[in-house]
Amino acid sequence: MEGTKITSEMEALKNRLSDTWTSGDFGRIATSYQAGAVEFVERLRLNPGARVLDVACGTGNLSIPAAAAGADVTGLDIVSGLIDQARATARARGINARFDVGDAEAMPYEDESFDVVMSMFGAMFTPRPDVAASELVRVCKPSGTIAMANWTPSGFIGQMFRLTAKHVRPPAEMPSPLLWGDQDTVRARLNEAVAELSLTPRTINFVFPFGPAEVVEHFRQFYGPTLKAFEALGDGGDALRRDLVGLWAENNQAADGTTFVSSEYLEVKATRSGNAD
């Protein structure tokens, strides 16, 4: 696939990113916004038997409800441990879906293979967004749908990323993932390859049965980017912890000792043009 060859520096970065998402247990984070993932799938109105690809699928937050709705679903993720979790969850629920280990920037599928190509908070974290965008288009059938959920720069998770970056500098070689939540950037990345493009700001809710301080500890243990940030700071992580607890507390809508925080994301829906390369 043209454009997918990588330098040794980029390969090292991709290995670091894979290590980040392997750290902790992302499934423990993904369950906190499962309801919003189901709503995202419902809005796609998938036809029974539609061939659907979930890119950077994680533990199957989109794949499993899409398969339950009757779609022929394949999930792809670069982290084998997340794929193992997705397979186990699908088996436990009696859901028939296929899950593959693979790179969103070099997907192991033929051109024009899927009716719907979707990604929730996944493909946005690839280090080469131009390559990822090209791959999303390549594997989608002409007149098929490309759907993404991407954190916005101004939303809660965007704020959390920026706050963390004040303490631990992100990789200089990689554009900010939050650019996938910027409407002008998404138009620039997809417009030439799609016939229609709709961009809708939406919110998704994080729900935890404990307070903001415990939520930060939960993320420190289980969310790879937060875990790695604290590891990098070592004994100096107290300031980051205070800042994160303050952010969660400030945005917490619950008053009963639990946590309910809404975060904005950009819902991207594109129709692939019939003459896309």
Secondary structure as UniProt FT lines:
FT   TURN            2..3
FT   HELIX           8..22
FT   HELIX           26..30
FT   HELIX           31..33
FT   HELIX           34..44
FT   TURN            48..49
FT   STRAND          51..55
FT   TURN            58..62
FT   HELIX           63..68
FT   TURN            69..70
FT   STRAND          72..77
FT   HELIX           80..92
FT   TURN            93..94
FT   STRAND          98..101
FT   TURN            104..105
FT   TURN            111..112
FT   STRAND          114..120
FT   HELIX           123..125
FT   HELIX           129..138
FT   STRAND          140..151
FT   HELIX           156..167
FT   TURN            172..173
FT   HELIX           177..181
FT   HELIX           183..190
FT   HELIX           191..193
FT   STRAND          194..208
FT   HELIX           212..222
FT   HELIX           224..233
FT   HELIX           234..237
FT   HELIX           238..251
FT   STRAND          259..272
FT   TURN            274..275
//
